[in-house]
């Protein structure tokens, strides 16, 4: 439940549910997925590439509890989207995605409020149903994507991905990360903080260098959340 008591009027359309995932543009998606699997306690979750029909980009999804990272790399030289981003930022966050209700309504409200559109709402489908997406620009070259899963029932996270079933390398350490706590932009001080009020949680947290805070101890139940 989102708490609005001191945050102004309750939005008239849509509902922000949670962080969905973070997308990174990297030079070697498989290597990045391997590193996070063996060093940070993640596990490979899903894959998209030539074998799944993706001719230009290869993607690996890793998971730890409610945290999902997508690492993407260009398959061919001269990629006009990945290339300039890599030259400017190196391996870096490209998109911070949110799970929402009424993706089209939230997108329209954001645009009416002054947000810059990157891509108007679109739908991707497979045998498990359809998911609606929409993307807006935030700071610098970073974007936000709204994702409405609706009745989609797949276990491969997103259409176009193949669930990864092979065993990964032995995990050298396990951080026991649970969910995103906050995401901070060094360029603009504090851009977004997602405060999770959780009964019985520890103050112990884990910090990742690109500005993402994540809790690091298991708890029993989630109470509420604020978007600041």
C-alpha positions as CSV (number, residue, x, y, z in Angstrom):
1,X,0.0,0.0,0.0
2,X,1.3,3.4,-0.9
3,X,1.1,6.0,1.8
4,X,-0.1,9.5,0.7
5,X,-0.9,11.2,4.0
6,X,1.9,13.8,3.7
7,X,2.6,13.5,0.0
8,X,-0.2,15.6,-1.5
9,X,-3.2,14.4,-3.3
10,X,-3.5,10.8,-4.2
11,X,-2.9,10.1,-7.9
12,X,-6.0,9.9,-9.9
13,X,-4.7,7.3,-12.3
14,X,-2.5,4.2,-12.0
15,X,-0.6,2.8,-9.1
16,X,3.2,2.3,-8.5
17,X,3.7,-1.2,-7.1
18,X,7.4,-1.7,-6.8
19,X,10.8,-1.6,-8.5
20,X,10.6,-4.1,-11.3
21,X,14.2,-4.3,-12.5
22,X,17.3,-2.4,-13.5
23,X,18.8,-2.6,-17.0
24,X,22.6,-2.2,-17.5
25,X,24.3,-1.6,-20.8
26,X,27.6,-3.5,-20.6
27,X,30.4,-4.6,-22.8
28,X,29.9,-8.3,-22.0
29,X,26.5,-9.3,-20.7
30,X,27.4,-12.9,-20.0
31,X,30.5,-12.0,-18.1
32,X,28.6,-9.5,-16.0
33,X,25.9,-12.1,-15.2
34,X,28.6,-14.6,-14.2
35,X,30.3,-12.0,-11.9
36,X,27.1,-11.2,-10.1
37,X,26.3,-14.9,-9.8
38,X,29.6,-15.9,-8.3
39,X,30.5,-12.9,-6.3
40,X,27.2,-11.2,-5.2
41,X,24.9,-14.2,-4.5
42,X,22.7,-13.7,-7.6
43,X,21.6,-16.5,-9.9
44,X,21.1,-16.5,-13.7
45,X,17.4,-16.4,-14.3
46,X,16.7,-15.8,-18.0
47,X,18.4,-15.2,-21.3
48,X,17.6,-13.6,-24.7
49,X,19.9,-13.7,-27.7
50,X,20.4,-15.3,-31.1
51,X,18.9,-18.6,-29.9
52,X,15.7,-16.8,-28.9
53,X,15.4,-14.6,-32.0
54,X,17.2,-11.4,-30.7
55,X,19.5,-10.5,-33.6
56,X,21.0,-7.3,-32.3
57,X,21.3,-7.5,-28.5
58,X,22.1,-10.3,-26.0
59,X,20.5,-10.0,-22.6
60,X,21.1,-11.9,-19.3
61,X,18.8,-11.6,-16.3
62,X,20.1,-12.4,-12.8
63,X,17.9,-12.6,-9.7
64,X,18.3,-12.5,-5.9
65,X,14.9,-12.6,-4.1
66,X,13.0,-9.6,-5.4
67,X,16.0,-8.0,-7.1
68,X,16.4,-8.4,-10.9
69,X,19.2,-7.0,-13.0
70,X,19.2,-7.2,-16.8
71,X,22.6,-6.9,-18.5
72,X,22.5,-6.1,-22.2
73,X,25.3,-6.0,-24.8
74,X,25.2,-5.3,-28.5
75,X,25.9,-8.3,-30.8
76,X,27.1,-6.3,-33.8
77,X,29.4,-3.3,-34.1
78,X,27.9,0.1,-34.9
79,X,25.0,-0.2,-32.5
80,X,23.7,3.4,-32.4
81,X,22.0,3.0,-29.0
82,X,24.5,0.9,-27.0
83,X,27.7,2.2,-28.6
84,X,27.5,5.9,-27.6
85,X,26.2,5.0,-24.1
86,X,29.2,2.7,-23.6
87,X,31.7,5.3,-24.8
88,X,30.3,7.9,-22.5
89,X,29.5,5.9,-19.4
90,X,31.2,2.5,-19.7
91,X,29.2,-0.4,-18.1
92,X,26.4,1.6,-16.5
93,X,22.7,1.7,-15.6
94,X,20.5,2.6,-18.6
95,X,16.9,2.1,-17.3
96,X,15.2,1.8,-13.9
97,X,11.8,0.0,-14.4
98,X,8.8,0.1,-12.2
99,X,5.9,-2.4,-11.9
100,X,2.6,-0.4,-12.2
101,X,-1.1,-0.6,-12.7
102,X,-2.5,1.3,-15.7
103,X,0.7,1.8,-17.6
104,X,-0.9,4.0,-20.3
105,X,-2.6,6.2,-17.7
106,X,0.7,6.8,-15.7
107,X,2.6,7.5,-18.9
108,X,0.0,10.1,-20.1
109,X,0.0,11.7,-16.7
110,X,3.8,11.9,-16.7
111,X,3.8,13.5,-20.2
112,X,1.1,15.9,-19.3
113,X,3.2,16.9,-16.2
114,X,6.2,17.7,-18.3
115,X,8.1,14.4,-18.7
116,X,9.9,13.7,-22.0
117,X,8.7,10.6,-23.8
118,X,11.3,8.1,-25.0
119,X,8.8,5.5,-26.3
120,X,5.0,5.6,-26.2
121,X,3.1,2.6,-24.7
122,X,3.7,-0.7,-26.5
123,X,2.7,-4.3,-25.9
124,X,4.8,-7.5,-26.1
125,X,3.1,-10.9,-26.1
126,X,3.9,-14.6,-26.0
127,X,2.1,-17.7,-25.2
128,X,1.6,-16.6,-21.6
129,X,-0.2,-13.3,-22.3
130,X,0.8,-9.7,-22.9
131,X,2.8,-7.0,-21.0
132,X,2.4,-3.3,-21.6
133,X,5.5,-1.0,-21.5
134,X,6.1,2.8,-21.7
135,X,9.4,4.7,-21.3
136,X,10.2,8.3,-20.3
137,X,13.4,10.2,-19.9
138,X,14.8,11.0,-16.5
139,X,18.2,12.6,-15.8
140,X,21.1,12.4,-18.3
141,X,20.8,9.3,-20.5
142,X,18.9,7.3,-17.9
143,X,15.3,6.3,-18.5
144,X,12.3,5.0,-16.5
145,X,10.1,2.2,-17.9
146,X,6.6,1.5,-16.6
147,X,5.6,-2.2,-16.8
148,X,2.1,-3.5,-16.5
149,X,2.1,-7.3,-16.4
150,X,-1.6,-7.7,-16.0
151,X,-2.5,-11.4,-16.4
152,X,0.8,-12.5,-17.9
153,X,1.7,-15.9,-16.5
154,X,5.2,-16.6,-17.8
155,X,8.1,-17.8,-15.6
156,X,10.7,-16.2,-17.9
157,X,10.3,-12.6,-16.5
158,X,9.5,-11.0,-19.8
159,X,8.4,-12.1,-23.3
160,X,11.3,-13.0,-25.6
161,X,13.4,-14.5,-22.8
162,X,14.1,-18.1,-22.1
163,X,14.1,-19.3,-18.5
164,X,17.7,-20.4,-17.6
165,X,17.7,-23.9,-16.1
166,X,21.4,-24.8,-16.2
167,X,23.4,-24.7,-13.0
168,X,25.7,-21.7,-12.5
169,X,29.2,-21.7,-11.1
170,X,29.5,-22.2,-7.4
171,X,28.7,-19.0,-5.4
172,X,31.7,-17.8,-3.6
173,X,29.7,-15.5,-1.4
174,X,26.0,-14.9,-0.8
175,X,24.9,-11.5,0.3
176,X,21.2,-12.4,1.1
177,X,19.9,-9.3,-0.7
178,X,16.1,-9.0,-0.7
179,X,14.8,-5.9,-2.5
180,X,15.7,-2.4,-3.7
181,X,15.8,0.1,-0.8
182,X,16.8,3.3,-2.8
183,X,18.4,4.4,-6.0
184,X,20.5,7.5,-6.0
185,X,21.9,9.6,-8.8
186,X,25.3,11.2,-8.1
187,X,24.6,13.7,-10.9
188,X,21.5,15.2,-9.2
189,X,21.9,14.4,-5.6
190,X,18.8,12.4,-4.6
191,X,16.6,11.5,-7.5
192,X,14.5,8.7,-6.1
193,X,14.2,7.0,-2.7
194,X,11.9,4.0,-2.1
195,X,11.5,3.5,1.6
196,X,10.3,0.1,2.6
197,X,8.8,-0.1,6.1
198,X,9.3,-3.7,7.1
199,X,8.5,-5.3,10.4
200,X,11.4,-7.0,12.1
201,X,14.0,-5.8,9.5
202,X,17.6,-5.1,10.3
203,X,19.3,-1.8,9.6
204,X,22.1,-3.8,7.9
205,X,22.2,-3.0,4.2
206,X,24.4,-3.6,1.2
207,X,25.8,-0.9,-1.1
208,X,26.5,-1.3,-4.8
209,X,28.8,1.3,-6.4
210,X,26.3,2.6,-9.0
211,X,24.1,4.0,-6.3
212,X,21.6,1.2,-5.4
213,X,20.9,0.3,-1.8
214,X,19.4,-3.1,-1.0
215,X,18.5,-4.8,2.2
216,X,20.7,-7.7,3.2
217,X,18.7,-9.7,5.8
218,X,15.6,-11.9,5.5
219,X,12.4,-10.7,7.2
220,X,8.9,-12.1,7.7
221,X,6.5,-9.5,6.3
222,X,6.3,-6.2,4.4
223,X,4.2,-3.4,5.9
224,X,4.1,-0.4,3.6
225,X,6.1,1.7,1.2
226,X,6.7,5.4,0.4
227,X,7.8,7.0,-2.8
228,X,9.7,10.3,-2.0
